Amino acid sequence: MSASQTDLLSSLLSTRNWLMADGATGTALFNMGLQAGDPPELWNIDHPERIHTLYNGAVDAGSDLFLTNTFGGNAARLKLHNAQDRVRELNRAGAEIGRNVADRANRPVVVAGSMGPTGEIMEPMGPLTHSDAVDMFHEQAEGLKEGGADVLWVETLSAPEELRAAGEAAKLADMPWCVTMSFDTAGRTMMGTTSPALHGVIHSLDHPPVAFGANCGVGASDLLRTVLGLSAVGTQTPLIAKGNAGIPKYVDGHIHYDGTPELMADYACLARDAGARIIGGCCGTTPEHLEKMRRALETRPPAPRPTLGAVEAAIGGFSSLSDGTESGGQTKPDRPRRRRRS
């Protein structure tokens, strides 16, 4: 699909108040046997049936879009596994499996080509140049386009410089795209970007994304605070919310996220009421969570924009008092908290 045409995601957003995205790729693949440190992208070739199951799980749970198994599919990340010469192949395969699943669905489903960060620091702080970053993202984008992805989905970024490079790559590939950053330290990304700063970057691009927002981070409460900050700016671009299923805990030798399906159902509705139009889960979010989220979004009527106190009461406390804006906005809850359900 060319960016110059009306893409499927934009078409759905023009007729729907909200869309539900998918859940966690890593959580599902680890449950299928992926070992820590192994590149999941190789499974697009070595175990395509497992990736088919991954995608089907999201679609069957009610997702309107799902991300391909290509998060680490750029040359810098694949070089760690001596697979840097397989970028196009692995991304194309991941998108082809997704295209097959989406085309078999009984409703329109968006195949979103996942593109994560390069894992390198961009100049002037690091060695990665803008042109090299663009080349990496562009190579990956072309593979996803060849495989049939409807849209590029750039996620979990922390540096605005990398965001600009990804946007330039999407333009070169003539593809629509979306982008999310991960806010995990007092409302800031690892590289110090705040939600207002993200808004500024997005609206300075000559090839703007179809939608933008936040994913991952600390927990669902913090992510909702970020979404509230983004929507307060008054952007006309649809917002994305993909929060983790609670807080990670180490249980019996494994990482377990304590967010129940019921809690994520509350989160989904709060995200919608906070202004997000594409709502999904990140780490720890399973098809069981997605089913509850979809049901809640369909059956619970829209409510007024939630306060921070309402978010804290429903989902749990924030990891910090600051939301990263460091200006007069509301950063503290306005109601006593209650214990988060686990």
NUMI-509237 format. One record per atom (N, C-alpha, C): x, y, z. Coordinates in steps of 0.001 Angstrom, whole numbers, padded with zeros to 6 digits, always signed. Example, Ala and Ser with C-alpha at 12.3 -4.5 7.8 and 13.67 -1.06 7.14 Angstrom:
! NUMI-509237
+013190-005690+007800 +012300-004500+007800 +013200-003300+007800 +012850-002250+007080 +013670-001060+007140 +012900+000030+007870 
//
This chain:
! NUMI-509237
+000846-001196+000000 +000000+000000+000000 +000879+001242+000000 +000658+002089-000938 +001432+003320-001046 +000922+004356-000070 +001877+005125+000492 +001497+006196+001408 +000694+007271+000703 +000804+007317-000631 +000080+008321-001385 -001396+007959-001544 -001774+006721-001199 -003155+006277-001253 -003722+006239+000170 -005045+006041+000269 -005650+005904+001585 -005345+004512+002116 -004524+004427+003162 -004136+003137+003702 -005262+002578+004563 -005173+001277+004830 -006234+000596+005568 -006407+001172+006966 -005303+001461+007653 -005414+001987+009009 -006146+003328+009016 -005778+004218+008122 -006448+005520+008050 -007924+005358+007699 -008205+004401+006828 -009598+004153+006450 -010422+003695+007649 -009867+002777+008436 -010587+002310+009623 -010752+003428+010645 -009722+004228+010828 -009808+005332+011791 -010848+006371+011378 -011114+006467+010090 -012097+007448+009613 -013532+007018+009903 -013715+005740+010237 -015066+005239+010473 -015276+004676+011871 -014215+004571+012653 -014287+003972+013986 -013770+004952+015032 -014395+004941+016204 -013922+005792+017295 -012651+005248+017929 -012494+003929+017914 -011305+003295+018471 -011011+001999+017723 -009755+001610+017758 -009304+000333+017216 -008509-000377+018296 -008603-001697+018329 -007812-002422+019305 -006595-003047+018638 -005436-002779+019210 -004181-003349+018731 -003958-004693+019422 -002771-005242+019272 -002481-006564+019826 -001831-006453+021192 -001278-007576+021660 -000620-007613+022959 +000878-007787+022830 +001442-008622+023676 +002893-008772+023756 +003392-009862+022818 +004363-009511+021982 +005003-010509+021120 +005964-011374+021923 +006850-010734+022682 +007860-011476+023429 +007261-012451+024424 +006251-012007+025165 +005612-012881+026154 +005081-014144+025493 +004421-013981+024350 +003845-015133+023656 +004938-016070+023139 +005989-015495+022579 +007036-016337+022009 +007838-017060+023086 +008070-016419+024208 +008742-017111+025321 +007886-018278+025806 +006573-018090+025806 +005683-019179+026200 +005712-020329+025188 +006128-020031+023955 +006241-021060+022922 +007611-021736+022914 +008537-021228+023732 +009834-021871+023802 +011017-021041+023374 +010795-019788+022989 +011923-018929+022646 +012817-018745+023867 +014119-018869+023673 +015063-018729+024773 +015589-017308+024867 +015854-016853+026070 +016382-015509+026292 +017669-015330+025495 +017748-014226+024774 +018929-013936+023980 +018828-014384+022536 +017869-015252+022230 +017700-015720+020851 +016873-014701+020061 +017237-014462+018798 +016481-013493+017994 +015162-014086+017507 +014032-013546+017918 +012738-014104+017498 +012499-013996+016003 +013159-013039+015340 +012941-012860+013904 +013309-014099+013097 +014252-014907+013583 +014633-016120+012868 +013473-017112+012796 +012559-017027+013749 +011396-017922+013735 +010487-017663+012529 +010582-016472+011918 +009777-016205+010725 +010108-017188+009608 +011336-017702+009614 +011787-018687+008631 +011807-020086+009232 +012324-020195+010451 +012539-021519+011050 +011272-022138+011634 +010385-021295+012161 +009150-021805+012781 +007957-020934+012382 +007649-020848+011103 +006558-019962+010669 +005208-020317+011273 +005013-021603+011610 +003730-022005+012188 +003523-021367+013559 +004600-021127+014300 +004484-020490+015614 +004134-019008+015458 +004694-018380+014446 +004384-016967+014214 +002947-016838+013716 +002507-017786+012930 +001100-017825+012495 +000183-017908+013713 +000553-018768+014668 -000230-018904+015905 -000219-017605+016701 +000931-016951+016755 +001053-015659+017451 +000069-014639+016886 +000085-014476+015580 -000795-013495+014944 -002271-013871+015104 -002552-015153+014917 -003934-015617+015039 -004490-015372+016434 -003624-015500+017444 -004074-015275+018811 -004627-013882+019003 -003960-012890+018410 -004437-011516+018519 -005731-011314+017742 -005780-011830+016523 -006976-011650+015693 -008184-012326+016341 -007999-013547+016824 -009106-014273+017455 -009589-013584+018725 -008691-012856+019393 -009064-012141+020618 -009758-010813+020328 -009793-010409+019056 -010512-009195+018696 -009660-008026+018246 -008361-008220+018055 -007495-007121+017631 -007828-006685+016204 -007850-005381+015988 -008057-004817+014657 -006736-004664+013915 -005649-004721+014639 -004327-004697+014021 -003371-005490+014889 -002354-006060+014259 -001319-006756+015012 +000038-006418+014422 +001047-006485+015288 +002415-006163+014892 +003142-007420+014432 +003961-007263+013428 +004730-008396+012925 +005896-008720+013860 +006394-009920+013747 +007513-010399+014565 +008834-009931+013960 +009004-008606+013949 +010182-008019+013295 +010781-006873+014107 +010457-006816+015392 +010893-005700+016238 +012407-005457+016140 +013199-006517+016219 +014649-006382+016152 +015205-006717+014783 +014419-006462+013735 +014817-006887+012397 +015653-005909+011612 +016382-005018+012280 +017279-004128+011550 +018705-004685+011574 +019552-004143+010723 +020900-004697+010557 +021724-004623+011834 +021568-003549+012598 +022362-003404+013823 +022009-004474+014842 +020726-004745+015004 +020303-005762+015976 +020617-007167+015480 +020389-007422+014204 +020634-008753+013661 +022127-009075+013570 +022959-008047+013514 +024405-008267+013471 +024889-009001+014719 +024196-008823+015827 +024557-009508+017064 +024415-011015+016929 +023689-011449+015897 +023453-012875+015688 +023970-013312+014309 +024880-012504+013734 +025447-012787+012411 +024370-012955+011343 +023305-012184+011469 +022205-012275+010507 +021931-010935+009836 +022924-010053+009837 +022726-008717+009286 +022459-008721+007784 +022839-009813+007101 +022585-009899+005666 +021219-010506+005348 +020399-010727+006389 +019086-011347+006199 +017933-010393+006531 +018227-009106+006620 +017210-008128+007022 +015976-008214+006134 +016179-008113+004841 +015038-008090+003915 +014265-009414+003989 +014985-010510+004015 +014370-011832+004045 +013500-012029+005280 +014045-011712+006455 +013328-011963+007704 +012124-011046+007859 +012267-009797+007438 +011139-008867+007530 +010056-009224+006525 +010462-009590+005327 +009479-010000+004332 +008703-011222+004817 +009399-012192+005388 +008741-013404+005863 +007774-013104+006999 +008178-012252+007936 +007298-011904+009046 +006024-011229+008578 +006159-010352+007561 +004986-009666+007032 +004127-010596+006185 +004750-011521+005455 +003986-012453+004615 +003077-013344+005461 +003599-013815+006588 +002762-014630+007477 +001593-013787+007980 +001878-012547+008337 +000824-011648+008794 -000211-011368+007728 +000250-011187+006497 -000679-010941+005395 -001633-012113+005209 -001092-013320+005327 -001904-014524+005199 -002972-014590+006277 -002572-014277+007520 -003526-014311+008636 -004599-013245+008456 -004192-012037+008121 -005153-010935+007977 -006131-011191+006841 -005631-011726+005736 -006501-011964+004584 -007527-013062+004837 -007257-013916+005817 -008185-014991+006151 -009197-014569+007216 -009009-013399+007797 -009931-012927+008839 -011265-012543+008211 -012310-012545+009039 -013649-012218+008523 -013974-010737+008658 -012926-009931+008827 -013094-008487+008946 -011763-007842+008560 -011743-006532+008289 -010470-005884+007967 -009532-005898+009176 -008318-006373+008972 -007298-006410+010013 -006007-005824+009451 -005414-004914+010164 -004218-004219+009715 -002964-005007+010094 -002091-005222+009125 -000786-005827+009379 +000209-004684+009574 +000687-004537+010804 +001591-003436+011155 +003024-003958+011252 +003877-003486+010380 +005262-003951+010335 +006094-003350+011447 +006374-004134+012472 +007090-003647+013648 +008546-003318+013331 +008975-002131+013762 +010356-001685+013626 +010793-001078+014957 +011654-001775+015685 +012144-001274+016957 +013383-000411+016784 +013941+000076+017869 +015145+000912+017798 +016339+000114+017293 +017331+000837+016801 +018531+000176+016290 +019379-000422+017404 +019217+000092+018619 +020055-000357+019719 +021364+000395+019812 +021570+001358+018929 +022787+002157+018931 +022452+003607+019280 +023461+004339+019759 +023272+005746+020126 +023623+006620+018931 +022731+007542+018626 +022949+008403+017467 +023833+009589+017803 +024518+010086+016788 +025367+011260+016973 +024500+012465+017364 +024987+013415+018126 +026397+013586+018511 +026830+012796+019749 +025885+012154+020437 +026244+011417+021643 +026869+010071+021336 +026544+009504+020178 +027057+008190+019814 +027550+008158+018388 +027905+006961+017887 +028529+006851+016567 +027560+006734+015396 +026266+006456+015650 +025342+006216+014556 +024936+007527+013883 +025229+007645+012602 +024876+008856+011865 +023419+008801+011416 +022893+009970+011108 +021510+010033+010627 +021340+009216+009359 +022245+009360+008411 +022106+008650+007139 +022178+007143+007320 +023047+006675+008227 +023130+005234+008479 +021845+004721+009131 +021281+005510+010041 +020023+005104+010684 +018895+005039+009658 +018839+006024+008772 +017824+006014+007719 +017979+004770+006855 +019228+004448+006492 +019473+003271+005657 +018997+001987+006353 +019272+001879+007651 +018853+000685+008395 +017335+000551+008412 +016662+001629+008746 +015203+001590+008802 +014605+001372+007411 +015229+001987+006397 +014699+001857+005044 +014800+000415+004546 +015934-000231+004823 +016099-001624+004425 +015016-002494+005050 +014773-002270+006326 +013743-003043+007015 +012366-002729+006449 +012103-001455+006202 +010801-001041+005681 +010506-001681+004334 +011511-001779+003487 +011295-002366+002161 +010950-003848+002277 +011582-004558+003211 +011246-005960+003419 +009813-006123+003892 +009393-005278+004827 +008024-005330+005332 +007019-004984+004238 +007355-004025+003420 +006480-003642+002309 +006341-004794+001321 +007444-005451+000994 +007408-006585+000074 +006545-007730+000620 +006554-007877+001944 +005778-008954+002562 +004304-008654+002700 +003903-007412+002439 +002483-007078+002468 +002004-006324+003685 +002906-005737+004460 +002478-004935+005611 +001651-003749+005135 +000603-003429+005874 -000239-002287+005540 +000376-000971+005985 +001104-001021+007079 +001658+000183+007688 +002923-000193+008442 +003874+000722+008521 +005057+000523+009354 +004719+000973+010767 +005205+000212+011763 +004901+000523+013161 +006223+000636+013915 +006710+001854+014048 +007980+002119+014714 +007694+002262+016205 +008343+001439+017028 +007939+001386+018433 +009111+001364+019408 +008790+001768+020647 +009721+001701+021785 +010952+002563+021574 +010791+003676+020874 +011918+004585+020678 +012128+005442+021918 +013355+005941+022063 +013656+006843+023171 +014287+008144+022696 +014811+008168+021464 +015505+009360+020962 +014753+009987+019795 +014504+011286+019842 +013812+011940+018720 +014605+011861+017421 +015940+011810+017523 +016763+011702+016314 +016468+010401+015570 +016264+009328+016338 +015957+008048+015715 +014546+008070+015117 +013644+008760+015774 +012289+008902+015252 +012314+009607+013899 +013098+010678+013798 +013173+011409+012527 +013766+010526+011425 +014756+009722+011780 +015362+008830+010795 +014349+007794+010313 +013564+007254+011231 +012555+006269+010864 +011485+006893+009964 +011101+008117+010284 +010114+008807+009461 +010625+009053+008051 +011907+009397+007935 +012506+009605+006612 +012536+008291+005838 +012825+007189+006540 +012846+005878+005894 +011457+005491+005394 +010427+005777+006191 +009058+005483+005770 +008702+006264+004515 +009167+007493+004432 +008917+008310+003242 +009621+007714+002032 +010867+007276+002199 +011605+006664+001095 +010919+005393+000610 +010342+004640+001547 +009646+003405+001194 +008233+003667+000685 +007793+004920+000751 +006438+005305+000353 +005400+004497+001117 +005581+004482+002450 +004698+003715+003315 +004103+004591+004408 +002829+004393+004747 +002276+005042+005939 +002948+004441+007164 +002990+005203+008255 +003674+004688+009440 +003053+005239+010704 +003331+004554+011805 +002949+004983+013147 +004199+004920+014010 +004183+005623+015128 +005359+005606+016001 +004943+005771+017453 +005607+005006+018321 +005430+005170+019763 +006789+005245+020438 +006841+006046+021483 +008041+006122+022304 +007739+005490+023662 +008771+005105+024363 +008621+004470+025671 +009062+005446+026759 +008112+005848+027595 +008380+006810+028673 +008481+006028+029979 +009691+005960+030523 +009876+005069+031664 +010601+005672+032857 +011010+006920+032793 +011723+007530+033906 +011114+008893+034204 +010224+008942+035186 +009556+010184+035562 +008951+010880+034350 +008266+010104+033525 +007588+010674+032375 +008483+011006+031204 +009720+010555+031251 +010659+010809+030157 +011130+009494+029556 +011551+009565+028291 +012183+008402+027698 +013598+008269+028243 +014261+007170+027931 +015631+006946+028386 +016564+008068+027955 +016271+008703+026826 +017105+009796+026323 +016561+011158+026725 +015566+011185+027617 +015102+012446+028186 +013957+013135+027480 +013363+012502+026489 +012257+013122+025761 +010978+013085+026588 +010255+014204+026610 +008973+014280+027311 +007831+014147+026304 +006617+013963+026811 +005473+013866+025906 +005265+015157+025097 +005397+016357+025689 +005281+017554+024854 +006355+017622+023769 +007559+017147+024095 +008626+017147+023096 +008296+016199+021945 +007712+015041+022269 +007295+014111+021222 +006279+014774+020309 +005312+015445+020897 +004300+016153+020107 +004960+017141+019156 +005951+017856+019646 +006636+018832+018805 +007369+018189+017646 +008031+017081+017896 +008754+016379+016831 +007778+015880+015763 +006694+015255+016207 +005718+014686+015271 +005195+015757+014322 +004905+016915+014849 +004281+017948+014030 +005300+018808+013284 +006565+018396+013321 +007596+019071+012520 +008003+018235+011311 +007452+017025+011186 +007865+016108+010129 +007144+016408+008819 +007860+016230+007702 +007213+016446+006410 +006506+015191+005911 +006736+014051+006589 +005979+012821+006307 +005437+012329+007645 +004389+012987+008162 +003898+012679+009507 +003275+011296+009589 +003281+010714+010776 +002685+009393+010952 +001163+009446+010961 +000562+008292+010701 -000887+008162+010772 -001350+008323+012214 -000550+007818+013162 -000866+007901+014586 +000434+007834+015369 +000400+008336+016604 +001588+008278+017450 +001159+008179+018904 +002116+007811+019763 +001784+007705+021169 +002858+007037+021972 +002440+006173+022908 +003379+005582+023859 +003140+004086+023984 +004225+003365+024257 +004109+001933+024539 +005106+001543+025612 +004878+000402+026201 +005780-000192+027185 +005948+000744+028388 +007172+001084+028761 +007402+001937+029913 +007328+001160+031212 +006811+001810+032250 +006786+001211+033583 +005534+000371+033794 +004395+000990+033687 +003135+000290+033905 +002003+001031+033240 +000804+000480+033317 -000341+001064+032631 -000697+002452+033171 -000521+002675+034474 -000856+003990+035041 +000026+005081+034457 +001335+004824+034433 +002251+005816+033885 +001960+006093+032417 +001642+005034+031671 +001366+005231+030255 +000106+006069+030057 -000912+005835+030877 -002127+006635+030760 -001850+008099+031091 -000962+008347+032036 -000593+009729+032346 +000054+010392+031137 +000884+009646+030419 +001508+010176+029209 +000457+010466+028139 -000495+009551+027963 -001550+009761+026972 -002384+010987+027323 -002682+011159+028598 -003405+012353+029017 -002624+013618+028677 -001305+013555+028859 -000472+014703+028513 -000477+014988+027025 -000439+013936+026219 -000449+014125+024765 -001789+014666+024285 -002875+014139+024813 -004181+014596+024362 -004470+016022+024820 -003883+016425+025945 -004114+017776+026455 -003532+018839+025525 -002534+018459+024737 -001911+019410+023815 -002867+019768+022684 -003818+018877+022409 -004805+019184+021385 -004439+018685+020001 -003634+017649+019895 -003255+017136+018584 -004447+016554+017842 -004446+016699+016529 -005477+016104+015694 -005073+014723+015197 -003816+014352+015390 -003334+013042+014970 -003794+011989+015976 -004348+010875+015524 -004802+009834+016464 -003685+009374+017390 -004058+009099+018640 -003091+008689+019652 -003136+007186+019889 -001974+006640+020227 -001806+005213+020483 -001475+005001+021954 -002079+003997+022558 -001741+003584+023926 -001517+002076+023929 -000288+001660+024268 +000016+000226+024401 +000777+000037+025695 +000030-000167+026759 +000625-000266+028081 +000913-001693+028505 +001880-001845+029383 +002208-003163+029927 +001082-003680+030814 +000983-004993+030905 -000035-005624+031760 +000454-005654+033199 +000430-004503+033834 +000870-004410+035219 +002375-004205+035340 +002910-004643+036464 +004320-004459+036806 +005012-005825+036791 +006216-005916+036214 +006898-007213+036181 +007384-007662+037555 +007212-008944+037833 +007704-009540+039075 +008407-010853+038733 +009431-011171+039495 +010183-012407+039266 +009552-013516+040101 +008927-014477+039435 +008215-015550+040127 +008663-016898+039578 +009205-017735+040452 +009608-019097+040073 +010515-019114+038851 +011467-018195+038832 +012450-018178+037765 +011998-017517+036481 +010813-016903+036486 +010298-016277+035278 +009760-014882+035601 +009762-014004+034601 +009156-012690+034742 +007651-012818+034543 +006894-012337+035509 +005441-012398+035464 +004888-010991+035648 +003941-010604+034799 +003295-009298+034919 +002002-009457+035706 +001817-008592+036698 +000729-008796+037649 -000613-008212+037229 -000697-007660+036044 -001959-007078+035593 -002934-008144+035124 -004081-008220+035756 -005099-009205+035392 -005846-008760+034134 -006553-009671+033483 -007401-009270+032357 -008419-008208+032749 -008947-008300+033965 -009927-007301+034426 -009286-005921+034566 -008059-005889+035079 -007361-004608+035204 -007087-004013+033827 -006685-004845+032868 -006402-004336+031532 -007673-003891+030817 -008813-004478+031188 -010082-004000+030648 -010354-002581+031138 -010094-002346+032425 -010235-000990+032967 -009282-000030+032269 -008037-000474+032088 -007022+000344+031408 -007484+000722+030001 -008026-000239+029258 -008424+000023+027876 -009474+001119+027809 -010442+001059+028694 -011499+002072+028686 -010979+003429+029140 -010089+003422+030117 -009472+004681+030542 -008640+005286+029418 -007944+004439+028666 -007141+004932+027546 -008036+005581+026492 -009145+004917+026201 -010112+005496+025253 -010624+006842+025753 -011008+006899+027021 -011560+008133+027580 -010495+009218+027717 -009209+008823+027782 -008108+009785+027863 -007750+010359+026505 -008301+009778+025448 -008062+010328+024116 -007375+009396+023135 -007000+008192+023559 -006360+007247+022641 -007399+006641+021706 -006988+006442+020455 -007891+005825+019488 -007401+004464+019028 -006135+004166+019256 -005603+002822+019007 -005104+002311+020349 -005711+001237+020832 -005472+000791+022205 -005072-000679+022194 -003942-000971+022803 -003484-002354+022892 -002672-002545+024147 -001993-003677+024214 -001146-003966+025357 +000281-004193+024918 +001183-004117+025864 +002586-004395+025580 +002997-005575+026458 +004133-005517+027102 +004692-006663+027814 +003674-007299+028771 +003587-008615+028711 +002705-009350+029603 +001276-009486+029139 +000906-008805+028052 -000480-008826+027585 -000727-010034+026689 -001639-010897+027102 -001941-012135+026395 -003293-012033+025688 -003630-013003+024835 -004969-013003+024230 -006094-012957+025254 -005892-013557+026422 -006919-013487+027469 -007148-012052+027905 -006063-011291+028051 -006210-009866+028365 -006950-009148+027235 -006558-009435+025999 -007141-008746+024855 -008639-008994+024746 -009063-010216+025028 -010488-010530+024962 -011286-009676+025939 -010774-009526+027156 -011448-008696+028158 -011430-007222+027753 -010309-006785+027164 -010200-005393+026722 -011217-005102+025629 -011318-006000+024676 -012251-005800+023575 -013696-005754+024087 -014016-006688+024954 -015371-006734+025502 -015711-005450+026247 -014749-004956+027037 -014990-003727+027800 -015177-002531+026876 -014351-002433+025845 -014449-001306+024920 -015780-001320+024176 -016295-002500+023918 -017557-002622+023184 -018780-002386+024065 -018670-002677+025345 -019863-002662+026196 -019924-001491+027174 -018774-000933+027526 -018791+000187+028474 -018905+001494+027710 -019862+002332+028057 -020012+003597+027332 -018854+004544+027627 -018543+005429+026696 -017494+006421+026936 -017803+007239+028186 -016746+007614+028884 -016868+008398+030112 -016062+009680+029959 -016253+010634+030876 -015461+011859+030812 -013965+011563+030922 -013190+012490+030444 -011734+012381+030512 -011317+012103+031957 -010566+011026+032209 -010229+010684+033595 -009200+011630+034197 -009302+011820+035491 -008276+012547+036219 -007159+011573+036589 -006038+012110+037035 -004957+011242+037494 -005391+010438+038716 -006220+011036+039537 -006717+010310+040694 -007574+009129+040296 -008384+009308+039252 -009219+008215+038779 -008368+007096+038195 -007312+007460+037489 -006394+006453+036943 -005735+005675+038068 -005259+006381+039071 -004573+005729+040177 -005530+004818+040951 -006752+005260+041138 -007708+004456+041876 -008062+003177+041131 -008114+003238+039813 -008538+002080+039025 -007393+001142+038678 -006219+001702+038394 -005125+000899+037851 -003971+000719+038824 -003752+001721+039667 -002632+001647+040599 -001821+002925+040585 -000889+003041+041516 -000107+004254+041674 +000906+004463+040570 +001399+005692+040476 +002409+006055+039494 +003798+005763+040056 +004757+005595+039170 +006119+005289+039604 +006864+006529+040067 +006324+007714+039761 +006953+008966+040175 +005897+010049+040270 +006205+011112+040988 +005268+012222+041081 +005261+013079+039830 +006362+013078+039094 +006478+013921+037907 +005975+013188+036676 +005359+013948+035761 +004940+013367+034490 +005905+013736+033373 +007030+014366+033734 +008042+014703+032749 +007885+016068+032122 +006746+016725+032342 +006555+018024+031690 +007250+019144+032447 +007421+018976+033758 +008104+019961+034597 +007519+021358+034449 +006214+021389+034232 +005520+022661+034179 +004191+022485+034875 +003376+023501+034836 +002251+023552+035745 +001177+022519+035614 +001322+021541+034737 +000273+020541+034590 +000095+019700+035834 -001032+019001+035870 -001357+018151+037011 -000416+016954+037032 +000333+016780+038090 +001258+015658+038174 +000972+014773+039370 +000163+015248+040311 -000138+014442+041492 -001590+013998+041462 -001872+012818+041971 -003256+012357+041998 -004138+013253+042849 -005415+013338+042484 -006325+014214+043212 -007303+013434+044077 -007103+012102+044162 -007945+011297+045042 -007079+010259+045723 -007490+009813+046898 -006703+008767+047561 -006653+007519+046702 -005515+006862+046706 -005366+005649+045927 -005980+004467+046656 -006352+003451+045881 -006715+002166+046465 -005785+001121+045900 -005764-000009+046512 -004829-001055+046079 -005180-001557+044690 -004152-001659+043845 -004339-002205+042513 -004672-003673+042598 -005612-004145+041784 -005922-005566+041735 -004777-006313+041122 -004438-007457+041650 -003358-008270+041085 -003845-009693+040841 
//
